[in-house]
Structure formats: structure tokens, C-alpha cells
Amino acid sequence: MFFVPLHFNLQSNNEQEKQMTEYTVTGIRHQLGEGLSAEEQTEKARRFVAQLEEGQEVMLAAESENPVDVNAIAVYIDYKRVGYINKEDAPEAKQLLDEQGRGVGKVVRTDHHVTFFISIHGAPEKNTPQVRREGILPEGVLGDSVRIPFTKGESALQLIANDLLTMEVSRKNIKTILHLADLYLPHIKTSICHDDNMWLNRIEKRLHTICEQREALELSDEESEQLDNTYQMMREAVGDIHCTQDHWPERIFIGQLEQLRHDERTNTYLYKKYCEAFLGGKDFDETDKNRLKAEHDRLTDWLKGMKWSELRNPRSLETMAHKVNYLGLSRQELYELYSVLLLIERLEKSMKGLTVNHEQIVAELKPIFYGDEEEINTFLQDIQYMKPTQITERVNQLVKQDKISGLSRKRNLWSVLHRYELYLPSETNWNLQVK
């Protein structure tokens, strides 16, 4: 593993060394051996620990949204998460981190197996505070306690980007800066939140400044060439960020949601927090049909209340992703949106088991939709996230496409939708809208 030591402003006097406490780093097998058998995980962790050197620097990052432990502190080497400070020591160690939950330590020894031990320096210099910006989305519907943690990739991205922007540009740091930039490049298209787009533009400008200072920095020919190549790739990446023709924002948004959807631990944690906050700690049961629908409506109403129509329908994820990228949501807002979408899906699965009217609705709509059950199900799924005017617009489209009977589009269709509370306005209103 190629590791470039980072140059932080650290005190190293004997008094400080005596005060340092040893902290155990665990979880290495899980972090490095994901997807491997237990034996393979152990062997990979053992080899990793064996190559560690005394005094090797590590980076620390608090994970307040960790689904297992809100006091969790991740340990990074070369910007790769390799383990966590053990749970018992984490609350004490957390007090040594800075206001952003970051810190630096060093390896002091290993157990010659799958565990190593670190000491933590006093909190490093505080980073320049970020300017707060107004939120894009409406006030949160889940509260502060119901949220899912960021992905591993995004956590690493924040660490790398922050150091690229705060590290002093000097001759001794230039190799580290170039190494950080190389680590950063593959992560650029792993996020569509405003935070990362802002970082990317600032990092590109910083590399440009370094290019102009190359003579003063006395860069070697090799370093100068590497700097030029890195800066060119960064410029191309900035250009790609503002060009959405290859649909990369949609792929990232849908991909992250899919990853979260299939992360059982994350989903369990999210639903547990949701139940604690809104259901008194208990899940729905078979008698909770009305309560279940009310909660489903509360979450979908939050989407329906969006200023932008592209964010109102969770069935149209590509359209939603494109708008999210355009608006520049913060990471916190993006993950709240992910949380709402996942909870809506969870509640809809529960509703399918409790809803006894679906088959009856389909049966009544069959004559109107020429017997096409697939079209009926798609229609029913779509309209539950639509405003009344959007529902009538959808009906007009289907009539033009000859998927709804022109003779039944008025009273017959309105009466079914109104009876099952899918369209609440009056028949008069319906007739004025449906052509």
C-alpha cells in the first residue's frame, strides 16, 4: 500500500507524549474483507496489521449517524477506512476530535494478529468554518433523529476534499497534495450533492494556483508533469459535472438509492428510528390500516408539497435525480430525501398486505381501461402522488392514447376514484378538467 504521510501541525513534546492514551482499533476483518469468507477475512486483516509501522499516521472521523453506535470513530489510513476505535473507548476519544469530528493519531503497536493500537494527538487546528446556505427542500418531515448514514465513498470523499483545501501549499507538502488529488479524482462522480460540487470547483482553482506557483515551489520535472496531468483531468471533470448528457447524475442518484435499499442494516436502523419517533416504538399491526395510510399520506404529502413537480413523484426517479442535481441539494437534504423514499416503499409493502380493496378497484376499472390490468396498476400507482389537476391531465393523456374508454372517462371513472378516495374533488370539477 502506498502511503504518503500527512504534514499536520502537531506538538510532540515529552509532556504531550506522556499524556497520550492508547486506543484499540477493531473491525479490521470486516472493513478489509467484505465479501470474503471468515478465514479469508482473518488472513487479509493479519497481513495488513503485520505491515503497519510504529508512528504511522492515521486519520480519525466521527460517524454520528452510524447505525450501530452514534459515538463511532472510524480510522483511516491513506484515506481508506480500516477499522473503528472500539466501542468502549469511543466516547472518551471523541472528546479529542475537533468541532468537525476529525483528528489525527499514530500507530503505537499491534497484537501481531488482527488488532492494532493508536494514540491520539490533541485536536488539530480548527478548519475554516463553512458558510451556511439556505435549505432547498421544505422543512424536514422526519425530524433530526430519523436519518441514514452516508455511504463509505462519500465519507472518504469528504476527508480527502477537506485536506486538499486546507493543507498548506509548500515544497514539503506537494507530493501529498498530488497524491490526495489522485485519490480524489475517482470519487468525483460518486455524489451529486452541492457540498461536493462546491469542493470540486474550489479544488480545481487551487490546483490552478499551484500550477502558477510551480517555479517558486521548485517542482521537479516529474512533479510538474504529474501536476499538469492531474489539473487537466480535474478541469475535464468540472466540465463533465456541468454536462448531463451522459445521465451520470441519474445513475448516481438511482445507484445510491439502490445501494441503500439493499443494505439491510441501514434499512433496519432507519425503520427503527422512524418507529421510535412517530409510532411510539412499535410497528404497525393488522388493525392499523388507517394509521398506516395516514403515515403514508404524511410522507407523500411532503413530496407533493415540493415547489418543483419533478420531486413529487417517487416513481419517476430519473426525473427526480436530474432536478436534484440541478438544484444542488446539501448532503443532509439528499439523505433525508433518500430516507423518505425508502420509508414510503416500506409502508407501501405493508399496505399491500392490509389493503383489501385493490382487486375490487381493478375489477371496477377494467371496463374503463379495456381490460388492461397492467395499465390500471400503473395508473393507480402514479396518481397516488399526483394533485387533482395532475390526475385529470393524466386521464386526458390516456384518452388520447386510446387506453381509456372515451364513453367512460367522465362519470364512471370519477365515481370509482372518488369512492375509494383517490380523487376527492367533486364530479363537476372532474368534468371541467377531463376533456
N, C-alpha and C positions, 0 to 999 in steps of 0.2 A: 504494500500500500504506500503510495506516495504521499508524504505528509510534509506540508510546509509550516513551520512554526509561526505563530502569530505574535506580533510585537505589541503587547499591551503595556500600558504604563503601570507597572506593578512594583510595589515595595518588596524588598527581600531582606530586610534587616533581621538580625537574630531574634529580636523580641517578637516579631511577627511570626517567624518560623515556629517558635515555641508555642504560640497560641493556636496554631493550626490543629484542627481536629480531623481525624481520619474518618472517611465515609465510604461505605461499601457500595460498589456498583454491581447490580444484579440484572437478570433478564437478558443476558448476552446471547444465550442459546436461542431464545425466541426472536430477538431482533435480527440476528445474523442468519438464522436457519429457517426462516419462514418457508414452508412448503417441503422441508426435508423431514426424514424420519427422526425419531428421538436420538438414535445413535449418531446419525449424520450431524444433527444439530450440536451435540456434545463435542464431536470431533472438530467441527468448524470453530466453535467457541474456544476450545482448548488451544488450537493453533493461533487464533487471534490473540488470546491473552499471553501466549508464550513470546510473541514478538513485541509486546509493549516494553517501553523503556522507562526507567525511573526518571522523573522530571518531565516526561512528555505532557504537553499541554492538552487540556480537554476544555470543551465549551459546555456550559450548562444553560438549560432553558426550562423555565417553569411551564407546566401544562395545566393551567387552572380548569380547563374544560375536559381534562382526561376522564373518560367514563369510569375508570376504576378508582382513581384517587385524585381529588382536587388539589392535593399538595404535591403531586408527582413532579419530579425534576428529571428531565431527560439529559443524558450525557452524550455529547457528540465528539467524534474525532474525525478530523478532515471533513467536517460538515455531514457526516453520516451518523445517524443515531445508532449507538451501540449498546445502550442499556439505560437503566434508571438507578438513581440513588435509592437504596432500599427504603421501604415504606416507613419504617420506624424512625429513620434519621431525617426524612424529607422535611418535616415541619421546621426542625432546627436549621437545616441547611438553607431553607428558603429565606431565612432572615438575612443571609449573607449575599443575596442577589440584589441587583439594582431595581429601580422602580419599574422597569420593563420585564422583570423576571429573568434577567440574564446574568451570567457570571463566568468566571474562569477558574480552573483548578489545574492540578497536575497529578500525574500518577506517582504514588509513593511505593507501592509494592503489589504483588499478585499472590494468589494462593497456589500458583503453579497448576491450576486446573481451569475453572471456568469463571472465576471471580477476580476482580481487581479492586484496589482501594485508592482513593484520591484524597487530597487535601484541597481546601477551597480558599482562595485569597479573599481579602475584604472586597466589598462591592466595588467594581471598576467605575471609572468616571461615568457620570450620567450622560446618556446620549441627548442630542438636541431634541427637545420635545417637538412632536409633530403638530401641525396646525389642524385643529378640529374643523370638520366640514359638516354642513347640514345634511341630515339623512335624506335619502331619496324616497324610500318606501314610507307608507303610513306608519303610525305608531304601532309597535310590535303587538302581536296577538298572543304571544306565548309567554311574555314576561322574561325576566333576566335569568331565571333558574332552569328554563327548558331550552337547551341548546345542544348541538352536537359538536364534537371536537373537529379541528381542522385535520386534513389528510397529512400523511407523513411528508409528502412532497412539498406542500405549502408551508409546513413548519420549517423545513430545511431552507426553502426559498427565502423566508423572512430573515433567517440568520445570515445567510450569505449576502443578501442585498444590503442589510443593515451595516455589515462590516465593510462592504465595498464603498459605502457612502461616508463612513465615519473614520476609516483608517487614514492616518496621516500619510500624505504622499511624500515619500523620501527615498533616497537611494537604497537604504536597507530594507524597505518595505515593498519595493517594486516587484520582486518575484512573487511575493504573497498576493499582491493586488492582481497580477496577471493570472495567478493560479485561481483566485476567487472568481475572476471573470470567466475563466474556462469552466469552472463548476456551475456558474450562474447560467450560462448560455443554454444548456439543455432544459433548464427549468422555465424558460421564458414563456413558453406556450403551455404551461400547466395550470394557468389561472386566468380568469377574466375579470377579477375584481379591480377596483380603482387603485387600491394600495399598490398592487404590483405594476400596473401600467405607469403609475407615478414614479415608482422606483426605477423602472426601466429607462424612462426619459432622463432622469437625473443621473443614472449611471452612465448612459451614453454620452451625456455632456461632460461628465467627469473624465471619461476616457479621452474625449477630445482635448480637454485641457492638458492631460498628461502628455498627449501627442505633441502639443505645442511646447512642452517643457522638457522634451527628451534630451536636449543638449545640456541643459542645466543639471539634469539628473544623471548625466554621464552614462546613458544606457549603452550596453554592448550591441553589436550588430545583430546578434541573435535575439536579444530582448527587444530591440527596436522592430525587428521583423515580426516577432510574436505580438507586439503591441498593435502594429498595423493590421495584422490578420484578425485579431480579436475585435478591434474597433470596427473594422469593415463588417464583420459578422453581426456585431451589435447594431450597427446602422441598418443593415438589412432586416434585422429582427424588428426594429422600431417601425420600419416601413411596412412589414407584414402585419404588425399589430393594427395598423390603420387601414389595412386592406382585407376585407372579409369575404373575398370571392371564393376562397377555398373552404369557407364554412368552418374554420377552426374554432371560433367561439362556441358554435353549436355542439361540436364534438366534445369540447372540454366540459361544457355545462351538462350535457346528457351523460358523458362518461363519468363525471364526478358523482352525479346523482345515482347512476347505476352502481358505482362502487359502494356508495353509502347504503343503497337499497339492499345489497347482498352482504353487508357487514352485520352479521347477527348481533355481535356485541354492541355495536353502535345503536342499532335499532332497539335492542332491549333497553339500553340505557335511556334513550330518548323517550320511549313509551313509559318507562318507569317514572321519569321526571314529570312527564305530562300528567300521568295519573295522580301523582303526589300533588301537583299544582292545581288541577282542575276537577279531579274526581274523588278527592278525599283519600287518595292512596289505593283505591280499589278499581279494578277493571269493570267493564260493563258485563251484565249478565243477560240472560234470555228475556228478562222482563223490562229491559232498558231501551226498548226500541225508540221511544220518543226522546229520551235523553241522548241516545246515540245520534239520532238525526239532528237534534239541537246543536250538539257539539260539532257535527259535520258541517252544519249550516254556518256556525260561528267562524270556522276556519275558511270555508269557501267564500263567505261574505267579506272576509278580509281581502281575498283576491279580487272579488267583484268590485271592491271599493277602490281598486288601483286607478290612478289617474290615466294610465296607459292601458288600452284594451288588450295589447299584446301580452300583458301579465295576468290577465283574468282567467284564462283557461288552461288548467294544468294538463289538458290533453294535447295541447299544441306546444310541446317543449322546444322545438326548433325555433318557432316564432318568439317564444319567451326568452330563449337564450340570446337571440340576436338583439332583443331590446335590452336585456340585462347588460350586455357588453356595451351597447351604445350609451346607456345611462351612466355607467360607471359606478356600480354598487360597491359599498365597502365590503370587506371580507365578512364582517359581522352580519350585515344585511343579507349578503348572499347565502350565508349558512342558516339564517333564520328562514329564508325562502325555501331552502332545501328541507329544513325541518318541517315546515308547514306542508310541503308536498308529500313528504314521507308519511306524516300523520294522516293526511287526507286519504292516502292509499290504504293505510292500516284500518281506518274507520270504514272505508267502503267495503273492505273484505268482511268486516264484522257485520255490516249492514246487509250484505248478500245473504248471510245466514239468518238474519232476522226479518228480512223483507218478504212478505208472503204475497204481495200484490204484483210483483214484476211480471210473472207469467200471465196474470189476468190483464195487465196493461198491454202486453204484447199481443194477446189474443184480440183485444178490442181494437188495436191499431192495425191489425193485419189487413182488413178490407181497405183501409185508407192508404196503405203502403203497398198495395198489390201483392200482399202475402210475403214480402221480403223481410224476414226476421233479422237478418244481418243489418239491413238498413235501419230497421226500427231500433235495434240495440245501440247502433252508432248515434242515432238521433237522440235517444234518451240519455246517453252518456254526455253528449255535447251540451244539451240545453240546461242541464243542472247547474252549469257555471255561467249561464247567459242571463242578461237582463231581458225583460219582456220584449223590448223592441228588437233585441238581437234574435230572440226566438222567432218572432214573426218574419224577420228578414231571412232567417234560415228556412222557414216554411216556404216563402216565396221562391227561394232558390231551388228547393226540391220540386216545387210545382213546375218550374221552368224546365227542370231536368227530367220531368215526367216520372218522378219517383213517388209523388203523392197524387192521389186522385183529385182532379180539379173539382169534381162534384162534392167531395167530402172535406175539402180544405177549410170550410167555414165552420158551421155549427158542429158537425160530427167530430172534427179534430179538436176544436176548442173544448167541447164538453168532456172529452176524455182527459185532456191535460188539466182542465180546471178541477175536475172531480178528484184527481189524485194530487192536487196542489203543485203541479208542475208549471202552471201558468195561472197566476192569481187575478189579473185584471178581468174586467167584465167582457161579455160577448160583444158588446158594442165596440169596445176598444179593439178587440180582435178583428172584427170585420172592417174597421177603419184601416188597419195595418196590413191585413192579408189581402192581396190583390187577386 
